[in-house]
Amino acid sequence: MSQNAVRFLVELSQDPLRMEDYLKDPDALLAAADLTAKEREVIRSGDAKALQDLLGRPLPLLMYQEPKPKPKPKPKPKPKPKPKTEAA
């Protein structure tokens, strides 16, 4: 388990200003943290499985990522009007 990664993530989750800084420039905050290149890569990825492996324990429910909204279906094309036929 990576104590530095745990500490970084706990501080990030508890400090709104730090989270704001992270959202603006994650690379700068990760570079300044006492993390290995692998830890930075995993945290930057946001991959829940990789984070669990790095931390050596399941993630708290609060750390899950919101599912992306489903794209709206494309509207069905309107049928073309039939040409009018002349009465004979």
MORANOR-V433609 format. One record per backbone hydrogen bond with DSSP energy under -1.0 kcal/mol. NH is the residue of the N-H (numbers start at 1). CO is the residue of the C=O. If there is no record, write none. Layout:
nh = [NH/NH]
co = [CO/CO]
This chain:
nh = [2/6/7/8/9/10/11/12/13/14/15/19/20/21/22/23/24/25/29/30/31/32/35/40/41/42/43/44/45/46/51/52/53/54/55/56/63/64]
co = [54/2/3/4/5/6/7/8/9/10/11/15/16/17/18/19/20/21/25/26/27/28/33/36/37/38/39/40/41/42/47/48/49/50/51/52/60/61]
